[in-house]
């Protein structure tokens, strides 16, 4: 059976807001599997754990560039929050987003090979990146990007530097900008319920099934509970069904219809989403050093 360390318990608590003992119990039951432990806590504690698990710990910035109906959204990562305020790092991220829009690179490698000079470094974006690593003393990398060129109008919104949204639309620009702000705040995963990925629905159904089983209700009632939970989830995570942040008396879909605007798609980047930041277990590190010292003595 996997050993459950204090650092593992602390990491799960940071992700879920669950009490320490509950985190330890969940990790023990999940035999050290962090993802399974999170799901067990969601079953026991409800949505609070799932919402807190969305917190991001990796550092970096999201940058956007729009020129007419062409644009780009890019995530650039670094090691610490301190570097996200560095002018050279910010200039690099901004320039890289523009390069994506104007040159249509196939991937990060192709983006990195594009001509670019900054702070005396060059002649490629990769050369500038490496030069700034040496100058600033911290690793940095381009993680992901999306280019837009489908002919639709584009609206972008950056919430600070950690959250970026681009909305593809036809119609009123102010309304589209409002939708971009809404997406940043409410973080939908799809335009409509029908567009929600099957893997997310299956995961939600699994959690709902486990909660229904714990309720002890008859099978027919339990099934209704499960379907009710899934349908509630679909409404909560689909953009058009969400209550509009500026007027919760109407949905986003109703607001857009009122404004004569059609949203065709959106892209949301949250810095570090899906990246596990290293959690140092200081006590374990000291113990390991002491043990190593005894062996060499």
Secondary structure, DSSP 8 states (H G I E B T S, - for coil): -----HHHHHHHHHHH---HHHHHHHHHHTTT-HHHHHHHHHHHHTHHHHHHTT----EEEEEEEEETTEEEEEEEEES-GGGGG-HHHHHHHHHHHHHHHHH--SSHHHHHTSB--BTTB-SBHHHHHHHHHHHHTS-EEEEEEEEE-SSSEEEEEEETTTEEEEEEEES-HHHHHHHHHHHHHH--SBSSGGGS-HHHHHHHHHHHHHHHHHHT--HHHHHHHHHHHHHHHHHHHBGGGSEETTEEEEEHHHHHHHHT-EEEEEEEEETTTT-------HHHHHHHHHHHHHHH-
